[in-house]
Amino acid sequence: MSQSDIPENVRSFVAQHIDSAELLETLLLVHSGPEREWTPEEVARSIYTVPAGATRRLEQLVAMGLASSNNAADPAYRYAPSRAGLGAQVDALAAAYRAQRVAVINLIYNQPPNPLRSFADAFKLRKD
């Protein structure tokens, strides 16, 4: 199956919101258990990343309006779309991913670079 077989609303959502397979996997994981709170450690074990990466992606989902945090000292996160339309888009993304995993991943990696995002990323301060 090709990328053109993926619905336009899913392609648009990926182009606007998903910048990595790690973010996609994190979103789909929390989406799969919306009643559950996820710690960064649980997410890291489930998607095979480091807890700091999982925390970064979970916070990214919070900023996007797709998750909420309990704001505890050791935070836990829950899938919580801020608008019904966002929830419907994630449902469509999850369905497309189940049916056409490789095509969805190719969408992420075949996106043209976003010059504004690249410029902004140049000024991010990182803890090393």
Secondary structure as GFF3:
##gff-version 3
##sequence-region A 1 128
A	DSSP	three_ten_helix	3	5	.	.	.	ID=ss1
A	DSSP	alpha_helix	8	17	.	.	.	ID=ss2
A	DSSP	alpha_helix	21	32	.	.	.	ID=ss3
A	DSSP	alpha_helix	40	47	.	.	.	ID=ss4
A	DSSP	alpha_helix	51	63	.	.	.	ID=ss5
A	DSSP	beta_strand	67	69	.	.	.	ID=ss6
A	DSSP	beta_strand	77	79	.	.	.	ID=ss7
A	DSSP	alpha_helix	84	99	.	.	.	ID=ss8
A	DSSP	alpha_helix	101	109	.	.	.	ID=ss9
A	DSSP	alpha_helix	115	121	.	.	.	ID=ss10
###
